[in-house]
Amino acid sequence: MLQTILLVVMILISVALAGVILLQRSEGGALGMGGGPSGFMTARGAGNLLTVTTWWLAVAFFACAIGLTIVGNINRSNASIVDRDAVGALATPPAGAAETPAPSAPVPAPAQPAGPSLDDFLGSAPAAQPAPAQPAPAPAQ
């Protein structure tokens, strides 16, 4: 809730800051263009008012940005959103659910990697592999 309010305030400050900057008289240093509106707010006092307003809006903009950063990191944890929502719902049984019975079929061994692993390049011992299947002995006659 607070993050949404700060975000709306930040947008309003940004629009106001852009407007105040565009109202200011050009100094004439950019590409030889100078001047600006000849009769609108050309008094020295109006220039000072716009300058002070620009400073206050800039300070408010940075304060709002820092506030958004702090509020955004308050509820942050080391877990990912995927871990909390999707995987968490699958990993924990619903309340009141009985324990699931053990599967009746044996669990197959994990598949072996198709290519070499980092252990093969480092020269460490290979991972334990299942023993090759022995042929069945011939029936006695």
C-alpha positions in Angstrom: 0.0 0.0 0.0 2.8 2.4 1.0 4.8 1.5 -2.1 1.8 2.3 -4.4 1.3 5.7 -2.7 5.0 6.5 -3.1 5.0 5.4 -6.7 2.0 7.7 -7.5 3.7 10.6 -5.7 6.9 9.9 -7.6 5.0 10.1 -10.9 3.4 13.4 -9.9 6.7 14.9 -8.8 8.3 13.8 -12.2 5.6 15.5 -14.2 5.8 18.6 -12.1 9.6 18.7 -12.4 9.5 18.3 -16.2 6.9 21.1 -16.4 8.9 23.5 -14.2 12.1 22.8 -16.1 10.4 23.5 -19.4 9.0 26.8 -18.1 12.5 28.1 -17.3 14.1 30.6 -19.6 16.9 29.1 -21.8 20.4 30.3 -21.2 21.2 30.1 -24.9 24.1 27.7 -24.5 22.6 24.7 -26.3 23.2 24.7 -30.1 23.0 28.5 -30.3 19.3 28.5 -29.6 18.3 31.1 -27.0 15.6 33.3 -26.0 12.4 31.5 -25.1 9.1 33.2 -24.5 9.7 36.9 -24.6 6.9 38.2 -22.3 6.1 35.3 -20.1 7.7 35.2 -16.7 10.8 37.0 -17.7 11.3 38.9 -14.5 14.3 38.0 -12.3 11.9 37.1 -9.4 10.1 34.5 -11.6 13.5 32.9 -12.5 14.4 32.6 -8.9 11.0 31.1 -8.1 11.3 28.5 -10.8 14.9 27.7 -9.7 13.9 27.2 -6.1 10.8 25.2 -7.2 13.1 23.0 -9.3 15.4 22.4 -6.4 12.6 21.4 -4.0 11.0 19.1 -6.6 14.4 17.5 -7.2 14.9 16.9 -3.5 11.4 15.4 -3.2 12.2 13.2 -6.3 15.3 11.8 -4.7 13.7 11.4 -1.3 10.8 9.5 -2.9 13.3 7.3 -4.8 15.1 6.4 -1.6 11.8 5.8 0.1 10.7 3.4 -2.6 13.9 1.5 -2.4 13.6 1.1 1.4 9.9 0.1 1.3 10.6 -2.3 -1.6 13.3 -4.1 0.3 11.5 -4.4 3.7 9.7 -7.6 2.9 12.5 -9.0 0.6 13.9 -12.4 1.5 16.4 -14.8 0.1 13.7 -17.0 -1.4 12.5 -16.5 -4.9 8.9 -15.8 -5.8 8.8 -19.1 -7.7 10.1 -21.0 -4.6 7.5 -19.4 -2.3 4.4 -19.6 -4.5 4.7 -22.4 -7.1 7.0 -24.9 -5.5 5.9 -24.2 -2.0 2.3 -25.1 -2.9 3.5 -28.3 -4.4 5.9 -29.3 -1.6 3.6 -28.8 1.3 0.5 -30.9 1.5 -2.8 -29.1 2.2 -4.0 -29.0 5.8 -5.7 -32.1 7.0 -4.4 -34.3 4.1 -3.3 -37.7 5.1 0.2 -38.9 4.4 0.6 -40.2 0.9 1.3 -44.0 0.7 4.7 -45.1 -0.6 4.7 -45.9 -4.3 4.3 -49.6 -5.1 6.6 -49.6 -8.1 10.4 -49.3 -7.4 11.8 -45.8 -8.1 14.1 -45.9 -11.2 17.7 -44.7 -10.8 18.4 -41.2 -12.1 19.5 -40.9 -15.7 23.2 -40.7 -16.4 24.5 -37.4 -18.0 24.8 -37.5 -21.7 28.1 -35.6 -21.8 31.2 -35.2 -19.7 30.9 -33.3 -16.4 33.3 -30.9 -14.7 34.5 -33.8 -12.6 35.8 -35.5 -15.7 38.0 -32.5 -16.5 39.3 -32.0 -13.0 40.4 -35.6 -12.7 38.4 -36.4 -9.6 36.8 -39.7 -9.1 33.8 -40.4 -11.3 30.4 -40.5 -9.7 29.2 -43.9 -8.5 27.6 -45.7 -11.4 25.4 -48.7 -11.1 27.1 -52.0 -11.8 26.4 -53.4 -15.3 23.7 -56.0 -15.4 25.0 -59.6 -15.2 23.5 -62.1 -17.6 21.3 -64.7 -16.0 23.0 -68.1 -15.4 22.0 -70.8 -17.8 19.5 -73.3 -16.4 21.1 -76.6 -15.4 20.0 -79.7 -17.3 
